[in-house]
């Protein structure tokens, strides 16, 4: 069952990291407030879920609205910093994250809060002779559906075409009539919605508490580094890898789990460098 827990945690990271990869790839912005959006969703789950599926749906609807508004507001806040490099953008979003963390602590306190799944999904199902939470299985299915939908949207829709054109060559995309500014704002809003949605749905797995935003942000950044910002399947594979390493590492050796994760990151980056190295200097 630990491997299945790793899949669930990996898919949770995927939904968050997919939004971060979208923002990084389209807007070229290092958004260090992305984990804050997850924590916002987790707190919304705590506030609105009352043991019913309807409560979860209300939390999800409020989260989508909050993510859309938050993404648009963040795009407006970052617009003056568009030409000033990643450091200024990182400092600005880090400041926003600190302010939000203080606000959450002031409203909800400095302790972990419960975010139980709906009663209808709170049972356990027998898998290989062992009970496994129904909600985690449902979350795996929903997150997998999100992955498929995102891949289809990016590869098969007009919006996805405009998105890929903006990432590939913004100047050429603008010359063909694509409003790249609107694409960037939409990408940030969608990325924010994904993070908040992950917080609402993932709260029973990783609930609201001080520091969760930083934890999610760091793991999501690792996923984006491993998977890159331009491929949904690569981001998914990286998230599943991080989920397994983190889950198995915490079970086997909690004190060494962070080292295991960064060791895996180091190995993957070294292997990627060896694969890419022969292409350097190769004639076109």
N, C-alpha and C positions, 0 to 999 in steps of 0.2 A: 504493500500500500504506500510505502514511502516514495516509490517511483511515480505513482499516480499523484501524490501530493506535489511532487516536483513538476509534473505536467501542469497541474492547476496553478501553482505559483508562477511557473514560466509563462503561462497564458495571461496571467494577471500582469506580469511585467511587459508582455508583448503589447497589450492594449495601451498601457501607459507609454511605452517606448515608441510605439508606432506614431503616436501624436507628437512626441519629441522629435522623432526622425523627420516627420512631415514639416514641422516648424524649422528645424535646422536646414533641411534640404531646400525648402522653398524660400524662406526668408533669410537664410544664412545668419540666424540669430541663435546664440547660446542662451537658452532660456533656463536660468537656474531657479525660476519660480514654478517649474513644472510639477515638482513634488507637492507644492502647496495646493495645486488643483486637485491632486488625488486626495489629500487630507480634507479638502473642502467637501468632496463627494462622500468621504467616510463619515464626516460629521452630519451631513444631510441624511445619510442612512440612519444614523443614531436618532436624529430628530423626528423623522417621518415614519420610519418603519415601526409598526405596532403589532407585529405578529401576523399581519395579513398580506396577501399578495398585492392588494390595492395600495397599501402603505408603501411597499417597495416601488410600485409603479409611480406613485406620487413623488417619491424621493428621486426617482430616475428622471421624471419630467422636470422637476425643479432643478436638478443637476444639469440637464441639457440646456435649460434656459440660462442658468448661472454660468456655465462654461462658454456659451455663445457670447454673452455680455462681457465676461471676463477676458475672453480672447480678443474681442474687439477693443476693449479698453487697453489691454496690453499692447496691441498693435499701435494705438494712438500714442501711448506713452513712449514707445520705442521709435516712433517715426523720426523725432529730432536726432536720434543717435544712429540713423541708418548709415551714415558715412564715416562713423568714428571708430569702427573696429570692434572686435569681439570683446575686448577687455571692458570697454565702457558699457556695452550691452550686458555683459555678465555681472558687472558691479550693480547696474541698475536693477536687474531682475533679482539679484541676491538681496538687495535692499528691500524690494517688494516682498520677498520670501520672509525676511526677518520681521517686517511689519505685520504680515499676515500671521506668522507664528505667535507673535505677542498678542494679537487680537484674539486668536483661537484660545490661547491660554487664559486670557482675561474672561472670555465668555464661557468656556467649557471646563476650565480648571487645568491642573497639571497632572492629571491622572488618566489612565486608560479607561475608555468607556465601552460598554457592551454594544454590539451591533449584531443582534441575533437574526438569523434568516427567518422568513415566514414559516409559520407553524406547519403549513402544508408541505414545505420542503425541508423540514427540520429532522426528518427520520433518517434511518440508515438502511442501506440495501446490502444484501449478501454478495460479496465478490470473492471467489476462491476460498469460501469458508470463513471470510472475515467481513465484519460490518464496515461499511464506508458511507460517509455522509452524503445524503441525496443532493444537498445543495451544492456540494463541490462538483458532483457529476453534472448537474445542470449548468453550473458556471463554466465547466470545461466545454460543454456543447455550445453555450452562448458565445464564449470567447472564440471558439473555433469558427463559428458562423461569422463573427465580426472580422476575423482574419480573411475568410473567403470573400466577404463583401468588400473589404478594403482592396484586396487584390483585383477583384473584378472592376471596381470603380476606377482604380488607377489605370488599368490596362484597356478597358473596354468602353468607357464613357467619354463624352465630349469634355466634361469637366476634368477628367483624368488626363486627356490629351493636352488641354491647356496647362494643367499642372506640370506635366512632364516637359512641355515646351518652355515654360518659365524657368524650370530648374536647369534645363540643358543650355539655353541661350536666351536670357531675358531680353536683350536688345532685339534679336530677331523675332522673338515672340511678340514684342510690342510693335514691331514693324508690320507684322501680319494682322494687326488689329486686336490682339489680346490685351485686355486691360490688366497688366501685370500687377498693378497696385491692388486691385480688387482680389486677384488670385492670392496674393500674399496675405491679405487680411482674412480671406476665407480659410486659407491653410492654417493660420494661427487659431482661428475660431474652432475649426474642426479638431485641431490638435488639443485644444483646451477641453472640448467636449469629450474627447476620448479619455483624457486623464480624469475628469470628474466622473464620467460614467464608470471607469475602472474603480474609482473610490466607492461609488454607491454599491456596485455589484460585488466588489471585492472586500467590503468592510467585514463580513463574517470570516474572511480568511486572514486579513490584516487590518485590524480595526483601528479606530481613531485614537491617537495618543500623541503626546509631544515627541518629536523626533522621527515619527513615521514619514513625514514629508522628506526629510534628508535621506533616510534609508531608501525610500523608493526612488528618489532622484539619482542617487549614486548608482544603484543597480540599473536604472534605466539608461544612464550615460554609458555604462559598461556594455549594455545591449546594443546601443547605437554605435559605439566604437567597433564592436565585433561584427555587427551586421551591416553597417554602413547606413547612409540616409537615403538610399535610392531604390531599395528593393524590399517589398513586403515579405516575400519568402525568406530572404536572408535575415531580416529582423526577427521573424518568427523562429527560425532555427537558432539564432543567438539567444533569444529569450528562453527557449526550452533548455538550452545548454546551461545558462545561468541558473535557471530554476532547479535543474537537477543537481548542479554542483552545490548550490546554496542549501538545498534541502538535505541532501545526503551528508554534506559537510557538517551541518548543525547537528544531525543525528549522531554521526560518528565521532566528531571531535569539535564541540562548540567553540572552544577557544581558538582552534586553528581554521575554522570555516572561512574567515576573511582571507587568510593566506592561500587557502585552496582556490578560492575564487580568482584572486589576482594571479595566482600561478597559472590557472587555466587561461586567463586573459593573455598572459605573457606568451604562453605556448602557441596560442592561436595566432597572435600577431607575428611571432617569429616564423611560423609556418607560412603565413600569408606573405611575409616578406620574401621568403625563399621561392615561393611560387611566382611572385611578381618580378623577381630579380632578373630572370632570363629574358623578360620582355623589354627590359631597359636597354636602349641603344639598338634594338632590332630594327632593321629598315622597314619602312611602311609598305 
